[in-house]
Amino acid sequence: MKIVIIIPTYNERENTLKMIDSLSGIINQTGKHHTEVLYVDANSPDGTAEIIKNKQKEYSWLKLLVEEKKEGLGMAYAKGMKFAMEKLNADYLVEFDADFQHRPEDIPKLIAQIDNGGDYIIGSRYIKGGSIPKEWELDRKLLSKIGNLVARILLILPHIHDVTGGFKLSRVKGFMDSFDFNTLLSRSFAYKIHLLFYMVQKGARVKEVPVKFQLRASGDSKIIKNELQETLKVIFLLQSRNPRTIRLFRFATVGFFGYLINALFLKIFTELQLSGLIVWGGSTEMAIVSNFTLNNLWTFKADQIKGIKDLVFKFLQFNLTSIGGLLIQTTTGLISDSLLKSDSYRQIVLPITIVLLILPYNYLIYTRVIWKTKGKGSNQK
């Protein structure tokens, strides 16, 4: 397999000479895989490209692509990846910094995971054995950790611990060779969020390898103050186009509307002075009718239930499965009342129960039972 390590540069003359010499000792440690290094220089005025050209006489594995102008880190990687796939016949692509914030000695650790079935291997700062520089100021440490946590939550990727790092290895066949770089949502640092989300959505087997993120060896840090803002923008754009996120939003909206329907009819039936059973049962059933109808017509439109027979059967099934949510609510209520011996259930436990237990239960039942995907030909969302 051929691995191409892509390193974008701009005014990195001082670091580049040291980096190439450091990489020369790493290239032979990548086992059976053939490894090359591709520098993508943004026409640096300090002569970075000339350093690389001179070193090419010494190292056959060293390649160079010079951009006409500086267009941002994301664009540099995009051009480098396309060049590596089309001209160098890369099987795997490695994203790597030019300034020693990523350690060259960690490269073989990522490459080793190829043989363990990894499609997308992340150099992770936030798993055991990984770290960020202890010399960083507190505000930068917080920005890094909180920004990564927020990104994990918004991307709904709890199983990946480092989603904002820039040290990654990607499989080409079936993954990066299908990515349309013209659709890249960020020309700067947040490009990495788009590529990560794409790889996960494509079903890549993700593995994380602990790495110790370093201070720059020399020169000024290129970190930008609006990196978090750019990251949030990319996440919003990704999720606004993500069918699964859209479905979750619709599911939550329908659920909230069902809650309002329940409250409305509870008030109406109470004012009519109907019996308690009718008040409770009637308002609950009106909410169930609302939820079933809106979910069928809107949330799960791609797997919409049609035909009188199927509608009646699924509606009855929907009613039966709704009992599960009521049992969860009743059980947690009884337990909390017996333990807390106060009215804390309605004020605290009930909202927590709805969010952490009832909503996940309902969503699981809806997707696996009521609106179960109709085989491979169905439009999955």
C-alpha positions as CSV (number, residue, x, y, z in Angstrom):
1,M,0.0,0.0,0.0
2,K,1.2,3.5,-0.8
3,I,0.9,6.2,1.9
4,V,1.3,9.9,1.1
5,I,1.9,12.3,4.0
6,I,0.6,15.7,3.0
7,I,2.2,18.8,4.6
8,P,1.0,22.3,3.7
9,T,3.5,25.1,4.2
10,Y,3.6,28.9,4.1
11,N,6.8,30.6,5.3
12,E,8.1,27.5,7.1
13,R,11.7,27.6,5.8
14,E,13.1,27.2,9.3
15,N,11.0,24.2,10.2
16,T,11.0,22.5,6.8
17,L,14.7,21.6,6.7
18,K,14.5,20.1,10.2
19,M,11.2,18.3,9.4
20,I,12.5,16.7,6.2
21,D,15.5,15.3,8.0
22,S,13.3,14.1,10.8
23,L,11.0,12.4,8.4
24,S,13.9,10.7,6.7
25,G,14.3,8.6,9.8
26,I,10.6,7.7,9.9
27,I,10.1,6.6,6.3
28,N,11.8,3.3,6.8
29,Q,9.7,2.6,9.9
30,T,6.4,2.2,8.0
31,G,6.7,-1.5,7.6
32,K,5.5,-3.1,4.3
33,H,3.9,0.2,3.2
34,H,5.6,2.5,0.8
35,T,5.6,6.0,2.1
36,E,6.1,9.4,0.4
37,V,5.9,12.9,1.6
38,L,4.1,15.6,-0.4
39,Y,4.7,19.3,0.6
40,V,2.0,21.7,-0.6
41,D,3.6,25.1,-0.5
42,A,1.5,28.3,-0.9
43,N,4.2,30.1,-2.9
44,S,6.0,31.1,0.3
45,P,8.1,34.3,-0.1
46,D,10.7,33.0,2.4
47,G,11.9,30.3,0.0
48,T,10.4,27.3,1.7
49,A,9.8,25.6,-1.7
50,E,13.5,26.1,-2.6
51,I,14.5,24.2,0.5
52,I,12.2,21.3,-0.5
53,K,13.5,21.3,-4.1
54,N,17.1,21.0,-2.8
55,K,16.2,18.2,-0.5
56,Q,14.5,16.3,-3.4
57,K,17.9,15.7,-4.8
58,E,18.7,13.7,-1.7
59,Y,15.3,12.0,-1.1
60,S,13.4,10.3,-3.8
61,W,10.3,10.0,-1.6
62,L,10.0,13.8,-1.2
63,K,7.4,15.5,-3.5
64,L,6.4,19.1,-4.0
65,L,3.3,20.9,-5.2
66,V,3.4,24.7,-5.3
67,E,0.2,26.7,-5.2
68,E,-0.1,29.9,-7.1
69,K,-1.3,31.7,-4.0
70,K,-2.2,31.1,-0.4
71,E,-5.9,30.1,-0.2
72,G,-6.1,28.6,3.3
73,L,-5.2,25.4,5.1
74,G,-8.3,23.6,3.9
75,M,-7.6,24.4,0.2
76,A,-4.0,23.4,0.6
77,Y,-5.0,19.9,1.9
78,A,-7.7,19.6,-0.8
79,K,-5.2,20.3,-3.6
80,G,-2.6,18.0,-1.9
81,M,-5.1,15.1,-1.5
82,K,-6.3,15.4,-5.1
83,F,-2.7,15.4,-6.4
84,A,-1.7,12.5,-4.1
85,M,-4.6,10.4,-5.4
86,E,-4.4,11.3,-9.1
87,K,-0.7,11.7,-9.6
88,L,1.0,9.7,-6.9
89,N,-1.6,6.8,-6.8
90,A,-2.0,7.1,-3.0
91,D,-3.9,4.4,-1.1
92,Y,-3.8,6.3,2.1
93,L,-3.5,10.0,2.9
94,V,-2.0,11.5,6.1
95,E,-2.7,15.0,7.2
96,F,0.4,16.4,9.0
97,D,1.6,19.8,10.3
98,A,4.8,21.4,9.2
99,D,5.8,22.9,12.5
100,F,6.4,19.9,14.8
101,Q,3.1,20.3,16.6
102,H,2.6,16.7,15.3
103,R,5.5,14.5,16.2
104,P,7.1,12.6,13.2
105,E,7.6,9.5,15.5
106,D,3.8,9.2,15.9
107,I,3.3,8.6,12.1
108,P,4.2,4.8,12.3
109,K,1.6,4.5,15.1
110,L,-1.2,5.6,12.8
111,I,0.1,3.6,9.9
112,A,0.2,0.4,12.0
113,Q,-3.6,0.7,12.5
114,I,-4.1,0.1,8.7
115,D,-3.3,-3.6,9.4
116,N,-5.8,-3.6,12.2
117,G,-8.7,-2.7,9.8
118,G,-8.7,1.1,10.2
119,D,-10.2,3.2,7.5
120,Y,-9.9,6.5,9.3
121,I,-7.2,6.8,12.0
122,I,-7.1,9.8,14.3
123,G,-4.1,11.0,16.2
124,S,-6.1,11.8,19.4
125,R,-5.1,14.3,22.1
126,Y,-8.0,13.4,24.3
127,I,-7.7,9.6,25.0
128,K,-5.4,8.0,27.5
129,G,-1.8,8.6,26.5
130,G,-2.6,11.7,24.5
131,S,-2.2,15.3,25.6
132,I,-2.1,19.0,24.7
133,P,0.9,21.2,25.7
134,K,1.0,22.0,29.4
135,E,2.7,25.3,28.4
136,W,-0.5,26.6,26.8
137,E,-2.3,29.4,28.6
138,L,-5.5,28.4,30.4
139,D,-7.7,30.2,27.9
140,R,-6.3,28.2,25.0
141,K,-6.5,24.9,26.9
142,L,-10.2,25.7,27.6
143,L,-10.8,26.8,24.0
144,S,-9.3,23.5,22.7
145,K,-11.1,21.2,25.2
146,I,-14.5,23.0,25.2
147,G,-14.4,23.5,21.4
148,N,-13.8,19.8,20.9
149,L,-16.5,18.8,23.3
150,V,-19.1,21.1,21.7
151,A,-18.1,19.7,18.2
152,R,-18.5,16.1,19.5
153,I,-22.0,16.9,20.8
154,L,-23.2,18.9,17.8
155,L,-21.9,16.3,15.4
156,I,-23.4,13.5,17.6
157,L,-20.2,11.6,17.7
158,P,-19.8,10.6,21.3
159,H,-17.6,7.6,20.4
160,I,-14.9,9.8,18.8
161,H,-12.8,11.7,21.5
162,D,-10.9,14.1,19.3
163,V,-12.8,15.6,16.3
164,T,-11.0,18.9,16.0
165,G,-7.4,17.6,15.7
166,G,-5.5,17.8,12.4
167,F,-3.4,14.6,12.5
168,K,-5.3,11.9,10.6
169,L,-4.9,9.0,8.2
170,S,-7.6,8.3,5.6
171,R,-8.2,5.3,3.3
172,V,-8.6,6.4,-0.3
173,K,-10.5,3.5,-2.0
174,G,-14.2,3.8,-1.3
175,F,-13.7,6.9,0.9
176,M,-11.6,9.8,-0.1
177,D,-11.7,9.0,-3.8
178,S,-15.4,9.6,-3.7
179,F,-15.2,13.0,-1.9
180,D,-16.0,16.1,-4.1
181,F,-13.5,18.6,-3.0
182,N,-15.5,21.4,-4.7
183,T,-18.0,21.0,-1.9
184,L,-15.5,21.5,0.9
185,L,-17.2,23.8,3.4
186,S,-14.1,25.6,4.8
187,R,-11.0,26.9,3.2
188,S,-9.3,27.1,6.6
189,F,-9.0,25.0,9.8
190,A,-12.6,23.7,9.9
191,Y,-12.0,21.7,6.7
192,K,-11.1,18.8,9.1
193,I,-14.6,18.8,10.5
194,H,-16.2,18.3,7.1
195,L,-13.8,15.5,6.1
196,L,-14.2,13.7,9.5
197,F,-18.0,13.9,9.2
198,Y,-17.9,12.6,5.7
199,M,-15.7,9.7,6.6
200,V,-18.0,8.7,9.5
201,Q,-21.1,9.0,7.3
202,K,-19.4,6.8,4.7
203,G,-19.1,4.1,7.3
204,A,-15.3,4.3,7.9
205,R,-13.9,2.1,10.7
206,V,-12.5,4.8,13.0
207,K,-9.6,4.2,15.3
208,E,-7.9,6.6,17.7
209,V,-4.2,6.6,18.5
210,P,-2.9,8.7,21.4
211,V,-0.6,11.5,20.4
212,K,1.1,14.3,22.4
213,F,0.4,17.6,20.7
214,Q,3.5,19.8,20.8
215,L,4.3,23.5,20.9
216,R,5.6,24.9,17.6
217,A,9.4,24.3,17.2
218,S,9.8,27.9,15.9
219,G,7.9,30.7,14.4
220,D,4.5,32.1,15.2
221,S,1.4,29.9,15.7
222,K,-1.1,30.1,12.8
223,I,-4.1,29.4,15.0
224,I,-6.8,31.9,14.2
225,K,-9.1,33.5,16.8
226,N,-12.3,32.7,14.8
227,E,-11.4,29.0,14.5
228,L,-14.3,28.0,16.8
229,Q,-16.7,30.3,15.0
230,E,-15.7,28.7,11.6
231,T,-16.0,25.2,13.1
232,L,-19.5,26.0,14.4
233,K,-20.5,27.3,11.0
234,V,-19.3,24.1,9.2
235,I,-21.1,21.9,11.8
236,F,-24.3,23.8,11.3
237,L,-24.1,23.5,7.5
238,L,-23.3,19.8,7.8
239,Q,-26.2,19.0,10.1
240,S,-28.7,21.2,8.2
241,R,-28.1,18.9,5.3
242,N,-27.9,15.7,7.2
243,P,-31.1,13.6,6.7
244,R,-30.7,11.9,10.1
245,T,-30.4,15.2,11.9
246,I,-33.4,16.6,10.0
247,R,-35.4,13.6,11.1
248,L,-34.4,14.0,14.7
249,F,-35.4,17.6,14.6
250,R,-38.8,16.7,13.1
251,F,-39.2,13.9,15.7
252,A,-38.6,16.3,18.6
253,T,-40.9,19.0,17.1
254,V,-43.7,16.5,16.7
255,G,-43.1,15.3,20.2
256,F,-43.3,18.8,21.6
257,F,-46.5,19.5,19.6
258,G,-48.0,16.3,21.0
259,Y,-47.2,17.6,24.5
260,L,-49.1,20.8,23.7
261,I,-52.0,18.8,22.3
262,N,-52.1,16.7,25.5
263,A,-52.1,19.8,27.7
264,L,-54.8,21.5,25.6
265,F,-57.2,18.5,25.8
266,L,-56.4,17.9,29.4
267,K,-57.7,21.4,30.1
268,I,-60.7,21.1,27.8
269,F,-61.8,17.7,29.3
270,T,-61.2,18.9,32.9
271,E,-63.4,22.0,32.2
272,L,-66.1,19.8,30.9
273,Q,-66.0,18.0,34.2
274,L,-65.5,14.6,32.7
275,S,-64.4,11.6,34.8
276,G,-60.7,11.4,35.6
277,L,-60.2,8.3,33.4
278,I,-61.7,10.1,30.4
279,V,-59.7,13.2,31.1
280,W,-56.4,11.4,31.3
281,G,-57.1,8.7,28.6
282,G,-58.7,11.1,26.2
283,S,-56.0,13.8,26.3
284,T,-53.3,11.1,26.0
285,E,-55.1,9.5,23.0
286,M,-55.4,12.9,21.2
287,A,-51.6,13.4,21.6
288,I,-51.1,9.9,20.3
289,V,-53.2,10.6,17.2
290,S,-51.3,13.8,16.6
291,N,-47.9,12.2,17.0
292,F,-48.8,9.3,14.7
293,T,-50.2,11.5,12.0
294,L,-47.5,14.1,11.9
295,N,-44.7,11.5,12.2
296,N,-46.2,9.5,9.3
297,L,-46.7,12.6,7.1
298,W,-43.6,14.5,8.0
299,T,-40.9,12.9,10.1
300,F,-40.9,9.5,8.4
301,K,-42.2,10.6,5.0
302,A,-39.7,8.4,3.2
303,D,-41.2,5.3,4.9
304,Q,-44.7,6.6,5.0
305,I,-47.4,4.1,5.9
306,K,-50.2,4.0,3.3
307,G,-53.4,2.0,2.8
308,I,-56.2,1.7,5.2
309,K,-55.2,-1.8,6.4
310,D,-51.6,-0.8,7.1
311,L,-52.6,2.5,8.7
312,V,-55.0,0.8,11.1
313,F,-52.5,-1.9,12.0
314,K,-49.7,0.5,12.6
315,F,-51.8,2.9,14.5
316,L,-52.9,0.1,16.9
317,Q,-49.2,-0.9,17.2
318,F,-48.3,2.8,17.8
319,N,-50.8,2.9,20.7
320,L,-49.5,-0.3,22.2
321,T,-45.9,0.8,22.0
322,S,-46.8,4.2,23.6
323,I,-47.7,2.3,26.7
324,G,-44.0,1.6,27.2
325,G,-43.3,5.4,27.5
326,L,-46.1,5.7,30.1
327,L,-44.7,2.7,32.0
328,I,-41.3,4.3,32.1
329,Q,-42.8,7.6,33.3
330,T,-44.9,5.9,35.9
331,T,-42.1,3.7,37.2
332,T,-39.6,6.5,37.5
333,G,-42.2,8.6,39.2
334,L,-43.0,6.0,41.8
335,I,-39.3,5.3,42.5
336,S,-38.4,9.0,42.8
337,D,-41.4,9.7,45.0
338,S,-40.4,6.9,47.3
339,L,-36.8,7.9,47.5
340,L,-37.2,11.7,47.5
341,K,-40.6,11.9,49.3
342,S,-41.3,15.3,47.8
343,D,-42.8,16.8,44.6
344,S,-39.3,16.7,43.0
345,Y,-40.5,14.3,40.4
346,R,-42.6,16.8,38.4
347,Q,-40.0,19.5,38.8
348,I,-36.8,17.7,38.2
349,V,-37.2,13.9,37.5
350,L,-39.9,14.1,34.9
351,P,-38.0,16.4,32.4
352,I,-34.9,14.2,32.9
353,T,-36.9,11.1,32.3
354,I,-38.5,12.4,29.2
355,V,-35.1,13.5,27.7
356,L,-33.0,10.5,28.7
357,L,-35.5,7.7,28.6
358,I,-38.8,8.3,27.0
359,L,-37.6,10.2,23.9
360,P,-34.8,7.6,23.1
361,Y,-37.4,4.8,23.7
362,N,-39.9,6.4,21.4
363,Y,-37.3,7.1,18.7
364,L,-36.1,3.5,18.8
365,I,-39.6,2.1,18.6
366,Y,-40.5,4.4,15.7
367,T,-37.5,3.5,13.6
368,R,-37.3,-0.2,14.4
369,V,-41.0,-1.1,14.6
370,I,-43.5,1.5,13.4
371,W,-41.6,3.0,10.5
372,K,-39.0,0.3,10.0
373,T,-36.9,0.9,6.8
374,K,-38.4,-1.1,3.9
375,G,-35.3,-3.0,2.8
376,K,-32.3,-1.7,0.9
377,G,-34.2,0.1,-1.7
378,S,-35.8,2.5,0.8
379,N,-34.6,6.0,1.2
380,Q,-33.0,5.9,4.6
381,K,-32.9,9.0,6.6
